[in-house]
Amino acid sequence: MTYSEVYRQMLPRTTAEQSQLGKAVPRSMAKKGDLVFFRTGRSMRHVGIYMGNNEFLHASTSQGVVVSSLDTPYWQRAFWQIRRIQ
């Protein structure tokens, strides 16, 4: 919902489908609005929206929508890729 409201673009429902969109960009080239993907388990994936300054917006099952840092050890370990849709 956030992505469609801010960027006026609908994304597929699943993280697997979203991870195929646009083009991959190096983490050092991430821009606001890029999608940040994580491997959080053997077959589990998670996605957030990059906000700049190594922070991303995402939905947490325990806390709702939150801002987290890519520098957090958990997210560093789980980091998979960044994709630019626009």
DOVEXBA-200758 format. One record per atom (N, C-alpha, C): residue number from 1; chain; atom name; x, y, z. Coordinates in steps of 0.05 Angstrom, whole numbers. Layout:
<atoms>
<atom><num>NUM</num><chaine>A</chaine><atome>CA</atome><px>X</px><py>Y</py><pz>Z</pz></atom>
...
</atoms>
This chain:
<atoms>
<atom><num>1</num><chaine>A</chaine><atome>N</atome><px>17</px><py>-24</py><pz>0</pz></atom>
<atom><num>1</num><chaine>A</chaine><atome>CA</atome><px>0</px><py>0</py><pz>0</pz></atom>
<atom><num>1</num><chaine>A</chaine><atome>C</atome><px>18</px><py>25</py><pz>0</pz></atom>
<atom><num>2</num><chaine>A</chaine><atome>N</atome><px>38</px><py>26</py><pz>17</pz></atom>
<atom><num>2</num><chaine>A</chaine><atome>CA</atome><px>55</px><py>49</py><pz>18</pz></atom>
<atom><num>2</num><chaine>A</chaine><atome>C</atome><px>67</px><py>55</py><pz>-9</pz></atom>
<atom><num>3</num><chaine>A</chaine><atome>N</atome><px>77</px><py>35</py><pz>-22</pz></atom>
<atom><num>3</num><chaine>A</chaine><atome>CA</atome><px>90</px><py>39</py><pz>-48</pz></atom>
<atom><num>3</num><chaine>A</chaine><atome>C</atome><px>71</px><py>50</py><pz>-68</pz></atom>
<atom><num>4</num><chaine>A</chaine><atome>N</atome><px>47</px><py>39</py><pz>-69</pz></atom>
<atom><num>4</num><chaine>A</chaine><atome>CA</atome><px>27</px><py>49</py><pz>-88</pz></atom>
<atom><num>4</num><chaine>A</chaine><atome>C</atome><px>18</px><py>78</py><pz>-82</pz></atom>
<atom><num>5</num><chaine>A</chaine><atome>N</atome><px>16</px><py>84</py><pz>-56</pz></atom>
<atom><num>5</num><chaine>A</chaine><atome>CA</atome><px>8</px><py>111</py><pz>-49</pz></atom>
<atom><num>5</num><chaine>A</chaine><atome>C</atome><px>29</px><py>132</py><pz>-54</pz></atom>
<atom><num>6</num><chaine>A</chaine><atome>N</atome><px>54</px><py>125</py><pz>-49</pz></atom>
<atom><num>6</num><chaine>A</chaine><atome>CA</atome><px>76</px><py>145</py><pz>-52</pz></atom>
<atom><num>6</num><chaine>A</chaine><atome>C</atome><px>86</px><py>146</py><pz>-81</pz></atom>
<atom><num>7</num><chaine>A</chaine><atome>N</atome><px>89</px><py>122</py><pz>-94</pz></atom>
<atom><num>7</num><chaine>A</chaine><atome>CA</atome><px>101</px><py>121</py><pz>-120</pz></atom>
<atom><num>7</num><chaine>A</chaine><atome>C</atome><px>81</px><py>116</py><pz>-143</pz></atom>
<atom><num>8</num><chaine>A</chaine><atome>N</atome><px>56</px><py>113</py><pz>-135</pz></atom>
<atom><num>8</num><chaine>A</chaine><atome>CA</atome><px>34</px><py>110</py><pz>-155</pz></atom>
<atom><num>8</num><chaine>A</chaine><atome>C</atome><px>39</px><py>85</py><pz>-173</pz></atom>
<atom><num>9</num><chaine>A</chaine><atome>N</atome><px>49</px><py>64</py><pz>-161</pz></atom>
<atom><num>9</num><chaine>A</chaine><atome>CA</atome><px>55</px><py>40</py><pz>-176</pz></atom>
<atom><num>9</num><chaine>A</chaine><atome>C</atome><px>47</px><py>16</py><pz>-159</pz></atom>
<atom><num>10</num><chaine>A</chaine><atome>N</atome><px>31</px><py>-1</py><pz>-171</pz></atom>
<atom><num>10</num><chaine>A</chaine><atome>CA</atome><px>22</px><py>-25</py><pz>-157</pz></atom>
<atom><num>10</num><chaine>A</chaine><atome>C</atome><px>44</px><py>-47</py><pz>-159</pz></atom>
<atom><num>11</num><chaine>A</chaine><atome>N</atome><px>49</px><py>-60</py><pz>-137</pz></atom>
<atom><num>11</num><chaine>A</chaine><atome>CA</atome><px>68</px><py>-83</py><pz>-137</pz></atom>
<atom><num>11</num><chaine>A</chaine><atome>C</atome><px>53</px><py>-109</py><pz>-136</pz></atom>
<atom><num>12</num><chaine>A</chaine><atome>N</atome><px>65</px><py>-130</py><pz>-146</pz></atom>
<atom><num>12</num><chaine>A</chaine><atome>CA</atome><px>52</px><py>-157</py><pz>-142</pz></atom>
<atom><num>12</num><chaine>A</chaine><atome>C</atome><px>49</px><py>-163</py><pz>-112</pz></atom>
<atom><num>13</num><chaine>A</chaine><atome>N</atome><px>32</px><py>-181</py><pz>-105</pz></atom>
<atom><num>13</num><chaine>A</chaine><atome>CA</atome><px>26</px><py>-187</py><pz>-77</pz></atom>
<atom><num>13</num><chaine>A</chaine><atome>C</atome><px>49</px><py>-201</py><pz>-63</pz></atom>
<atom><num>14</num><chaine>A</chaine><atome>N</atome><px>63</px><py>-219</py><pz>-76</pz></atom>
<atom><num>14</num><chaine>A</chaine><atome>CA</atome><px>83</px><py>-235</py><pz>-62</pz></atom>
<atom><num>14</num><chaine>A</chaine><atome>C</atome><px>111</px><py>-224</py><pz>-65</pz></atom>
<atom><num>15</num><chaine>A</chaine><atome>N</atome><px>127</px><py>-229</py><pz>-45</pz></atom>
<atom><num>15</num><chaine>A</chaine><atome>CA</atome><px>155</px><py>-221</py><pz>-45</pz></atom>
<atom><num>15</num><chaine>A</chaine><atome>C</atome><px>170</px><py>-235</py><pz>-68</pz></atom>
<atom><num>16</num><chaine>A</chaine><atome>N</atome><px>163</px><py>-260</py><pz>-73</pz></atom>
<atom><num>16</num><chaine>A</chaine><atome>CA</atome><px>176</px><py>-274</py><pz>-96</pz></atom>
<atom><num>16</num><chaine>A</chaine><atome>C</atome><px>171</px><py>-260</py><pz>-122</pz></atom>
<atom><num>17</num><chaine>A</chaine><atome>N</atome><px>147</px><py>-251</py><pz>-127</pz></atom>
<atom><num>17</num><chaine>A</chaine><atome>CA</atome><px>141</px><py>-237</py><pz>-152</pz></atom>
<atom><num>17</num><chaine>A</chaine><atome>C</atome><px>155</px><py>-210</py><pz>-152</pz></atom>
<atom><num>18</num><chaine>A</chaine><atome>N</atome><px>154</px><py>-196</py><pz>-129</pz></atom>
<atom><num>18</num><chaine>A</chaine><atome>CA</atome><px>167</px><py>-169</py><pz>-127</pz></atom>
<atom><num>18</num><chaine>A</chaine><atome>C</atome><px>197</px><py>-171</py><pz>-133</pz></atom>
<atom><num>19</num><chaine>A</chaine><atome>N</atome><px>209</px><py>-193</py><pz>-124</pz></atom>
<atom><num>19</num><chaine>A</chaine><atome>CA</atome><px>238</px><py>-195</py><pz>-127</pz></atom>
<atom><num>19</num><chaine>A</chaine><atome>C</atome><px>248</px><py>-199</py><pz>-156</pz></atom>
<atom><num>20</num><chaine>A</chaine><atome>N</atome><px>229</px><py>-202</py><pz>-174</pz></atom>
<atom><num>20</num><chaine>A</chaine><atome>CA</atome><px>235</px><py>-205</py><pz>-202</pz></atom>
<atom><num>20</num><chaine>A</chaine><atome>C</atome><px>232</px><py>-179</py><pz>-218</pz></atom>
<atom><num>21</num><chaine>A</chaine><atome>N</atome><px>221</px><py>-159</py><pz>-205</pz></atom>
<atom><num>21</num><chaine>A</chaine><atome>CA</atome><px>216</px><py>-133</py><pz>-219</pz></atom>
<atom><num>21</num><chaine>A</chaine><atome>C</atome><px>241</px><py>-116</py><pz>-221</pz></atom>
<atom><num>22</num><chaine>A</chaine><atome>N</atome><px>240</px><py>-98</py><pz>-240</pz></atom>
<atom><num>22</num><chaine>A</chaine><atome>CA</atome><px>261</px><py>-78</py><pz>-243</pz></atom>
<atom><num>22</num><chaine>A</chaine><atome>C</atome><px>289</px><py>-90</py><pz>-247</pz></atom>
<atom><num>23</num><chaine>A</chaine><atome>N</atome><px>309</px><py>-76</py><pz>-236</pz></atom>
<atom><num>23</num><chaine>A</chaine><atome>CA</atome><px>336</px><py>-86</py><pz>-239</pz></atom>
<atom><num>23</num><chaine>A</chaine><atome>C</atome><px>350</px><py>-85</py><pz>-212</pz></atom>
<atom><num>24</num><chaine>A</chaine><atome>N</atome><px>368</px><py>-103</py><pz>-208</pz></atom>
<atom><num>24</num><chaine>A</chaine><atome>CA</atome><px>384</px><py>-104</py><pz>-183</pz></atom>
<atom><num>24</num><chaine>A</chaine><atome>C</atome><px>404</px><py>-81</py><pz>-184</pz></atom>
<atom><num>25</num><chaine>A</chaine><atome>N</atome><px>408</px><py>-69</py><pz>-161</pz></atom>
<atom><num>25</num><chaine>A</chaine><atome>CA</atome><px>428</px><py>-48</py><pz>-158</pz></atom>
<atom><num>25</num><chaine>A</chaine><atome>C</atome><px>446</px><py>-54</py><pz>-134</pz></atom>
<atom><num>26</num><chaine>A</chaine><atome>N</atome><px>471</px><py>-46</py><pz>-135</pz></atom>
<atom><num>26</num><chaine>A</chaine><atome>CA</atome><px>489</px><py>-51</py><pz>-112</pz></atom>
<atom><num>26</num><chaine>A</chaine><atome>C</atome><px>479</px><py>-36</py><pz>-87</pz></atom>
<atom><num>27</num><chaine>A</chaine><atome>N</atome><px>484</px><py>-47</py><pz>-64</pz></atom>
<atom><num>27</num><chaine>A</chaine><atome>CA</atome><px>475</px><py>-34</py><pz>-39</pz></atom>
<atom><num>27</num><chaine>A</chaine><atome>C</atome><px>486</px><py>-5</py><pz>-37</pz></atom>
<atom><num>28</num><chaine>A</chaine><atome>N</atome><px>510</px><py>-1</py><pz>-46</pz></atom>
<atom><num>28</num><chaine>A</chaine><atome>CA</atome><px>522</px><py>25</py><pz>-45</pz></atom>
<atom><num>28</num><chaine>A</chaine><atome>C</atome><px>508</px><py>46</py><pz>-63</pz></atom>
<atom><num>29</num><chaine>A</chaine><atome>N</atome><px>492</px><py>36</py><pz>-82</pz></atom>
<atom><num>29</num><chaine>A</chaine><atome>CA</atome><px>478</px><py>54</py><pz>-100</pz></atom>
<atom><num>29</num><chaine>A</chaine><atome>C</atome><px>448</px><py>57</py><pz>-94</pz></atom>
<atom><num>30</num><chaine>A</chaine><atome>N</atome><px>439</px><py>46</py><pz>-71</pz></atom>
<atom><num>30</num><chaine>A</chaine><atome>CA</atome><px>411</px><py>47</py><pz>-64</pz></atom>
<atom><num>30</num><chaine>A</chaine><atome>C</atome><px>401</px><py>75</py><pz>-62</pz></atom>
<atom><num>31</num><chaine>A</chaine><atome>N</atome><px>376</px><py>79</py><pz>-72</pz></atom>
<atom><num>31</num><chaine>A</chaine><atome>CA</atome><px>362</px><py>105</py><pz>-71</pz></atom>
<atom><num>31</num><chaine>A</chaine><atome>C</atome><px>336</px><py>101</py><pz>-57</pz></atom>
<atom><num>32</num><chaine>A</chaine><atome>N</atome><px>325</px><py>124</py><pz>-47</pz></atom>
<atom><num>32</num><chaine>A</chaine><atome>CA</atome><px>299</px><py>123</py><pz>-34</pz></atom>
<atom><num>32</num><chaine>A</chaine><atome>C</atome><px>279</px><py>111</py><pz>-54</pz></atom>
<atom><num>33</num><chaine>A</chaine><atome>N</atome><px>263</px><py>92</py><pz>-44</pz></atom>
<atom><num>33</num><chaine>A</chaine><atome>CA</atome><px>242</px><py>80</py><pz>-60</pz></atom>
<atom><num>33</num><chaine>A</chaine><atome>C</atome><px>250</px><py>53</py><pz>-71</pz></atom>
<atom><num>34</num><chaine>A</chaine><atome>N</atome><px>276</px><py>46</py><pz>-70</pz></atom>
<atom><num>34</num><chaine>A</chaine><atome>CA</atome><px>285</px><py>19</py><pz>-79</pz></atom>
<atom><num>34</num><chaine>A</chaine><atome>C</atome><px>273</px><py>-2</py><pz>-60</pz></atom>
<atom><num>35</num><chaine>A</chaine><atome>N</atome><px>269</px><py>-25</py><pz>-70</pz></atom>
<atom><num>35</num><chaine>A</chaine><atome>CA</atome><px>259</px><py>-47</py><pz>-54</pz></atom>
<atom><num>35</num><chaine>A</chaine><atome>C</atome><px>283</px><py>-63</py><pz>-43</pz></atom>
<atom><num>36</num><chaine>A</chaine><atome>N</atome><px>283</px><py>-68</py><pz>-17</pz></atom>
<atom><num>36</num><chaine>A</chaine><atome>CA</atome><px>305</px><py>-82</py><pz>-3</pz></atom>
<atom><num>36</num><chaine>A</chaine><atome>C</atome><px>294</px><py>-110</py><pz>4</pz></atom>
<atom><num>37</num><chaine>A</chaine><atome>N</atome><px>308</px><py>-131</py><pz>-5</pz></atom>
<atom><num>37</num><chaine>A</chaine><atome>CA</atome><px>299</px><py>-158</py><pz>0</pz></atom>
<atom><num>37</num><chaine>A</chaine><atome>C</atome><px>317</px><py>-173</py><pz>19</pz></atom>
<atom><num>38</num><chaine>A</chaine><atome>N</atome><px>305</px><py>-191</py><pz>35</pz></atom>
<atom><num>38</num><chaine>A</chaine><atome>CA</atome><px>319</px><py>-206</py><pz>55</pz></atom>
<atom><num>38</num><chaine>A</chaine><atome>C</atome><px>311</px><py>-235</py><pz>53</pz></atom>
<atom><num>39</num><chaine>A</chaine><atome>N</atome><px>330</px><py>-253</py><pz>59</pz></atom>
<atom><num>39</num><chaine>A</chaine><atome>CA</atome><px>324</px><py>-281</py><pz>63</pz></atom>
<atom><num>39</num><chaine>A</chaine><atome>C</atome><px>323</px><py>-286</py><pz>93</pz></atom>
<atom><num>40</num><chaine>A</chaine><atome>N</atome><px>299</px><py>-290</py><pz>103</pz></atom>
<atom><num>40</num><chaine>A</chaine><atome>CA</atome><px>296</px><py>-292</py><pz>132</pz></atom>
<atom><num>40</num><chaine>A</chaine><atome>C</atome><px>293</px><py>-320</py><pz>142</pz></atom>
<atom><num>41</num><chaine>A</chaine><atome>N</atome><px>294</px><py>-339</py><pz>124</pz></atom>
<atom><num>41</num><chaine>A</chaine><atome>CA</atome><px>292</px><py>-367</py><pz>131</pz></atom>
<atom><num>41</num><chaine>A</chaine><atome>C</atome><px>298</px><py>-384</py><pz>106</pz></atom>
<atom><num>42</num><chaine>A</chaine><atome>N</atome><px>296</px><py>-410</py><pz>109</pz></atom>
<atom><num>42</num><chaine>A</chaine><atome>CA</atome><px>302</px><py>-427</py><pz>86</pz></atom>
<atom><num>42</num><chaine>A</chaine><atome>C</atome><px>287</px><py>-419</py><pz>61</pz></atom>
<atom><num>43</num><chaine>A</chaine><atome>N</atome><px>261</px><py>-415</py><pz>64</pz></atom>
<atom><num>43</num><chaine>A</chaine><atome>CA</atome><px>245</px><py>-407</py><pz>40</pz></atom>
<atom><num>43</num><chaine>A</chaine><atome>C</atome><px>230</px><py>-381</py><pz>46</pz></atom>
<atom><num>44</num><chaine>A</chaine><atome>N</atome><px>236</px><py>-368</py><pz>68</pz></atom>
<atom><num>44</num><chaine>A</chaine><atome>CA</atome><px>221</px><py>-343</py><pz>75</pz></atom>
<atom><num>44</num><chaine>A</chaine><atome>C</atome><px>236</px><py>-319</py><pz>64</pz></atom>
<atom><num>45</num><chaine>A</chaine><atome>N</atome><px>221</px><py>-300</py><pz>53</pz></atom>
<atom><num>45</num><chaine>A</chaine><atome>CA</atome><px>232</px><py>-275</py><pz>43</pz></atom>
<atom><num>45</num><chaine>A</chaine><atome>C</atome><px>217</px><py>-252</py><pz>55</pz></atom>
<atom><num>46</num><chaine>A</chaine><atome>N</atome><px>231</px><py>-229</py><pz>57</pz></atom>
<atom><num>46</num><chaine>A</chaine><atome>CA</atome><px>219</px><py>-205</py><pz>68</pz></atom>
<atom><num>46</num><chaine>A</chaine><atome>C</atome><px>227</px><py>-182</py><pz>51</pz></atom>
<atom><num>47</num><chaine>A</chaine><atome>N</atome><px>210</px><py>-161</py><pz>50</pz></atom>
<atom><num>47</num><chaine>A</chaine><atome>CA</atome><px>217</px><py>-138</py><pz>33</pz></atom>
<atom><num>47</num><chaine>A</chaine><atome>C</atome><px>210</px><py>-112</py><pz>48</pz></atom>
<atom><num>48</num><chaine>A</chaine><atome>N</atome><px>226</px><py>-92</py><pz>42</pz></atom>
<atom><num>48</num><chaine>A</chaine><atome>CA</atome><px>221</px><py>-65</py><pz>53</pz></atom>
<atom><num>48</num><chaine>A</chaine><atome>C</atome><px>227</px><py>-44</py><pz>32</pz></atom>
<atom><num>49</num><chaine>A</chaine><atome>N</atome><px>221</px><py>-19</py><pz>38</pz></atom>
<atom><num>49</num><chaine>A</chaine><atome>CA</atome><px>226</px><py>3</py><pz>21</pz></atom>
<atom><num>49</num><chaine>A</chaine><atome>C</atome><px>249</px><py>19</py><pz>32</pz></atom>
<atom><num>50</num><chaine>A</chaine><atome>N</atome><px>270</px><py>23</py><pz>16</pz></atom>
<atom><num>50</num><chaine>A</chaine><atome>CA</atome><px>293</px><py>38</py><pz>25</pz></atom>
<atom><num>50</num><chaine>A</chaine><atome>C</atome><px>286</px><py>67</py><pz>28</pz></atom>
<atom><num>51</num><chaine>A</chaine><atome>N</atome><px>295</px><py>79</py><pz>51</pz></atom>
<atom><num>51</num><chaine>A</chaine><atome>CA</atome><px>289</px><py>107</py><pz>57</pz></atom>
<atom><num>51</num><chaine>A</chaine><atome>C</atome><px>313</px><py>125</py><pz>58</pz></atom>
<atom><num>52</num><chaine>A</chaine><atome>N</atome><px>336</px><py>114</py><pz>52</pz></atom>
<atom><num>52</num><chaine>A</chaine><atome>CA</atome><px>361</px><py>130</py><pz>54</pz></atom>
<atom><num>52</num><chaine>A</chaine><atome>C</atome><px>374</px><py>125</py><pz>81</pz></atom>
<atom><num>53</num><chaine>A</chaine><atome>N</atome><px>400</px><py>133</py><pz>83</pz></atom>
<atom><num>53</num><chaine>A</chaine><atome>CA</atome><px>415</px><py>131</py><pz>108</pz></atom>
<atom><num>53</num><chaine>A</chaine><atome>C</atome><px>415</px><py>102</py><pz>119</pz></atom>
<atom><num>54</num><chaine>A</chaine><atome>N</atome><px>415</px><py>82</py><pz>102</pz></atom>
<atom><num>54</num><chaine>A</chaine><atome>CA</atome><px>414</px><py>54</py><pz>110</pz></atom>
<atom><num>54</num><chaine>A</chaine><atome>C</atome><px>389</px><py>46</py><pz>126</pz></atom>
<atom><num>55</num><chaine>A</chaine><atome>N</atome><px>367</px><py>60</py><pz>122</pz></atom>
<atom><num>55</num><chaine>A</chaine><atome>CA</atome><px>342</px><py>54</py><pz>136</pz></atom>
<atom><num>55</num><chaine>A</chaine><atome>C</atome><px>321</px><py>45</py><pz>115</pz></atom>
<atom><num>56</num><chaine>A</chaine><atome>N</atome><px>304</px><py>27</py><pz>124</pz></atom>
<atom><num>56</num><chaine>A</chaine><atome>CA</atome><px>282</px><py>18</py><pz>107</pz></atom>
<atom><num>56</num><chaine>A</chaine><atome>C</atome><px>256</px><py>15</py><pz>123</pz></atom>
<atom><num>57</num><chaine>A</chaine><atome>N</atome><px>234</px><py>19</py><pz>109</pz></atom>
<atom><num>57</num><chaine>A</chaine><atome>CA</atome><px>207</px><py>16</py><pz>120</pz></atom>
<atom><num>57</num><chaine>A</chaine><atome>C</atome><px>197</px><py>-12</py><pz>114</pz></atom>
<atom><num>58</num><chaine>A</chaine><atome>N</atome><px>186</px><py>-25</py><pz>133</pz></atom>
<atom><num>58</num><chaine>A</chaine><atome>CA</atome><px>175</px><py>-52</py><pz>128</pz></atom>
<atom><num>58</num><chaine>A</chaine><atome>C</atome><px>154</px><py>-59</py><pz>149</pz></atom>
<atom><num>59</num><chaine>A</chaine><atome>N</atome><px>139</px><py>-80</py><pz>143</pz></atom>
<atom><num>59</num><chaine>A</chaine><atome>CA</atome><px>118</px><py>-90</py><pz>161</pz></atom>
<atom><num>59</num><chaine>A</chaine><atome>C</atome><px>129</px><py>-112</py><pz>179</pz></atom>
<atom><num>60</num><chaine>A</chaine><atome>N</atome><px>128</px><py>-108</py><pz>205</pz></atom>
<atom><num>60</num><chaine>A</chaine><atome>CA</atome><px>136</px><py>-127</py><pz>225</pz></atom>
<atom><num>60</num><chaine>A</chaine><atome>C</atome><px>111</px><py>-142</py><pz>235</pz></atom>
<atom><num>61</num><chaine>A</chaine><atome>N</atome><px>113</px><py>-168</py><pz>238</pz></atom>
<atom><num>61</num><chaine>A</chaine><atome>CA</atome><px>89</px><py>-183</py><pz>248</pz></atom>
<atom><num>61</num><chaine>A</chaine><atome>C</atome><px>84</px><py>-176</py><pz>277</pz></atom>
<atom><num>62</num><chaine>A</chaine><atome>N</atome><px>104</px><py>-168</py><pz>292</pz></atom>
<atom><num>62</num><chaine>A</chaine><atome>CA</atome><px>100</px><py>-162</py><pz>320</pz></atom>
<atom><num>62</num><chaine>A</chaine><atome>C</atome><px>96</px><py>-132</py><pz>326</pz></atom>
<atom><num>63</num><chaine>A</chaine><atome>N</atome><px>106</px><py>-115</py><pz>309</pz></atom>
<atom><num>63</num><chaine>A</chaine><atome>CA</atome><px>105</px><py>-86</py><pz>315</pz></atom>
<atom><num>63</num><chaine>A</chaine><atome>C</atome><px>90</px><py>-69</py><pz>294</pz></atom>
<atom><num>64</num><chaine>A</chaine><atome>N</atome><px>80</px><py>-81</py><pz>273</pz></atom>
<atom><num>64</num><chaine>A</chaine><atome>CA</atome><px>67</px><py>-66</py><pz>252</pz></atom>
<atom><num>64</num><chaine>A</chaine><atome>C</atome><px>87</px><py>-54</py><pz>233</pz></atom>
<atom><num>65</num><chaine>A</chaine><atome>N</atome><px>81</px><py>-31</py><pz>222</pz></atom>
<atom><num>65</num><chaine>A</chaine><atome>CA</atome><px>100</px><py>-18</py><pz>203</pz></atom>
<atom><num>65</num><chaine>A</chaine><atome>C</atome><px>121</px><py>-4</py><pz>219</pz></atom>
<atom><num>66</num><chaine>A</chaine><atome>N</atome><px>146</px><py>-10</py><pz>213</pz></atom>
<atom><num>66</num><chaine>A</chaine><atome>CA</atome><px>169</px><py>2</py><pz>227</pz></atom>
<atom><num>66</num><chaine>A</chaine><atome>C</atome><px>191</px><py>10</py><pz>208</pz></atom>
<atom><num>67</num><chaine>A</chaine><atome>N</atome><px>209</px><py>27</py><pz>219</pz></atom>
<atom><num>67</num><chaine>A</chaine><atome>CA</atome><px>234</px><py>34</py><pz>205</pz></atom>
<atom><num>67</num><chaine>A</chaine><atome>C</atome><px>256</px><py>19</py><pz>218</pz></atom>
<atom><num>68</num><chaine>A</chaine><atome>N</atome><px>273</px><py>5</py><pz>203</pz></atom>
<atom><num>68</num><chaine>A</chaine><atome>CA</atome><px>295</px><py>-10</py><pz>214</pz></atom>
<atom><num>68</num><chaine>A</chaine><atome>C</atome><px>321</px><py>-2</py><pz>199</pz></atom>
<atom><num>69</num><chaine>A</chaine><atome>N</atome><px>343</px><py>-8</py><pz>210</pz></atom>
<atom><num>69</num><chaine>A</chaine><atome>CA</atome><px>369</px><py>-2</py><pz>199</pz></atom>
<atom><num>69</num><chaine>A</chaine><atome>C</atome><px>381</px><py>-27</py><pz>185</pz></atom>
<atom><num>70</num><chaine>A</chaine><atome>N</atome><px>393</px><py>-23</py><pz>162</pz></atom>
<atom><num>70</num><chaine>A</chaine><atome>CA</atome><px>407</px><py>-44</py><pz>148</pz></atom>
<atom><num>70</num><chaine>A</chaine><atome>C</atome><px>432</px><py>-52</py><pz>164</pz></atom>
<atom><num>71</num><chaine>A</chaine><atome>N</atome><px>441</px><py>-35</py><pz>182</pz></atom>
<atom><num>71</num><chaine>A</chaine><atome>CA</atome><px>465</px><py>-40</py><pz>198</pz></atom>
<atom><num>71</num><chaine>A</chaine><atome>C</atome><px>460</px><py>-58</py><pz>221</pz></atom>
<atom><num>72</num><chaine>A</chaine><atome>N</atome><px>435</px><py>-64</py><pz>227</pz></atom>
<atom><num>72</num><chaine>A</chaine><atome>CA</atome><px>428</px><py>-83</py><pz>249</pz></atom>
<atom><num>72</num><chaine>A</chaine><atome>C</atome><px>439</px><py>-110</py><pz>241</pz></atom>
<atom><num>73</num><chaine>A</chaine><atome>N</atome><px>453</px><py>-124</py><pz>260</pz></atom>
<atom><num>73</num><chaine>A</chaine><atome>CA</atome><px>464</px><py>-150</py><pz>253</pz></atom>
<atom><num>73</num><chaine>A</chaine><atome>C</atome><px>444</px><py>-170</py><pz>240</pz></atom>
<atom><num>74</num><chaine>A</chaine><atome>N</atome><px>420</px><py>-171</py><pz>251</pz></atom>
<atom><num>74</num><chaine>A</chaine><atome>CA</atome><px>400</px><py>-189</py><pz>239</pz></atom>
<atom><num>74</num><chaine>A</chaine><atome>C</atome><px>395</px><py>-183</py><pz>210</pz></atom>
<atom><num>75</num><chaine>A</chaine><atome>N</atome><px>391</px><py>-158</py><pz>203</pz></atom>
<atom><num>75</num><chaine>A</chaine><atome>CA</atome><px>385</px><py>-150</py><pz>175</pz></atom>
<atom><num>75</num><chaine>A</chaine><atome>C</atome><px>410</px><py>-153</py><pz>158</pz></atom>
<atom><num>76</num><chaine>A</chaine><atome>N</atome><px>434</px><py>-148</py><pz>169</pz></atom>
<atom><num>76</num><chaine>A</chaine><atome>CA</atome><px>459</px><py>-152</py><pz>154</pz></atom>
<atom><num>76</num><chaine>A</chaine><atome>C</atome><px>461</px><py>-181</py><pz>145</pz></atom>
<atom><num>77</num><chaine>A</chaine><atome>N</atome><px>456</px><py>-200</py><pz>163</pz></atom>
<atom><num>77</num><chaine>A</chaine><atome>CA</atome><px>457</px><py>-228</py><pz>157</pz></atom>
<atom><num>77</num><chaine>A</chaine><atome>C</atome><px>437</px><py>-237</py><pz>137</pz></atom>
<atom><num>78</num><chaine>A</chaine><atome>N</atome><px>413</px><py>-225</py><pz>139</pz></atom>
<atom><num>78</num><chaine>A</chaine><atome>CA</atome><px>391</px><py>-234</py><pz>121</pz></atom>
<atom><num>78</num><chaine>A</chaine><atome>C</atome><px>390</px><py>-219</py><pz>94</pz></atom>
<atom><num>79</num><chaine>A</chaine><atome>N</atome><px>406</px><py>-198</py><pz>91</pz></atom>
<atom><num>79</num><chaine>A</chaine><atome>CA</atome><px>406</px><py>-183</py><pz>66</pz></atom>
<atom><num>79</num><chaine>A</chaine><atome>C</atome><px>409</px><py>-200</py><pz>42</pz></atom>
<atom><num>80</num><chaine>A</chaine><atome>N</atome><px>393</px><py>-195</py><pz>21</pz></atom>
<atom><num>80</num><chaine>A</chaine><atome>CA</atome><px>393</px><py>-210</py><pz>-3</pz></atom>
<atom><num>80</num><chaine>A</chaine><atome>C</atome><px>400</px><py>-192</py><pz>-27</pz></atom>
<atom><num>81</num><chaine>A</chaine><atome>N</atome><px>383</px><py>-172</py><pz>-32</pz></atom>
<atom><num>81</num><chaine>A</chaine><atome>CA</atome><px>386</px><py>-156</py><pz>-56</pz></atom>
<atom><num>81</num><chaine>A</chaine><atome>C</atome><px>370</px><py>-130</py><pz>-53</pz></atom>
<atom><num>82</num><chaine>A</chaine><atome>N</atome><px>377</px><py>-111</py><pz>-71</pz></atom>
<atom><num>82</num><chaine>A</chaine><atome>CA</atome><px>362</px><py>-86</py><pz>-74</pz></atom>
<atom><num>82</num><chaine>A</chaine><atome>C</atome><px>354</px><py>-84</py><pz>-103</pz></atom>
<atom><num>83</num><chaine>A</chaine><atome>N</atome><px>328</px><py>-77</py><pz>-108</pz></atom>
<atom><num>83</num><chaine>A</chaine><atome>CA</atome><px>319</px><py>-75</py><pz>-135</pz></atom>
<atom><num>83</num><chaine>A</chaine><atome>C</atome><px>306</px><py>-47</py><pz>-139</pz></atom>
<atom><num>84</num><chaine>A</chaine><atome>N</atome><px>312</px><py>-36</py><pz>-162</pz></atom>
<atom><num>84</num><chaine>A</chaine><atome>CA</atome><px>300</px><py>-10</py><pz>-170</pz></atom>
<atom><num>84</num><chaine>A</chaine><atome>C</atome><px>278</px><py>-15</py><pz>-190</pz></atom>
<atom><num>85</num><chaine>A</chaine><atome>N</atome><px>254</px><py>-6</py><pz>-183</pz></atom>
<atom><num>85</num><chaine>A</chaine><atome>CA</atome><px>230</px><py>-10</py><pz>-199</pz></atom>
<atom><num>85</num><chaine>A</chaine><atome>C</atome><px>227</px><py>12</py><pz>-220</pz></atom>
<atom><num>86</num><chaine>A</chaine><atome>N</atome><px>233</px><py>37</py><pz>-212</pz></atom>
<atom><num>86</num><chaine>A</chaine><atome>CA</atome><px>228</px><py>60</py><pz>-229</pz></atom>
<atom><num>86</num><chaine>A</chaine><atome>C</atome><px>249</px><py>63</py><pz>-251</pz></atom>
</atoms>
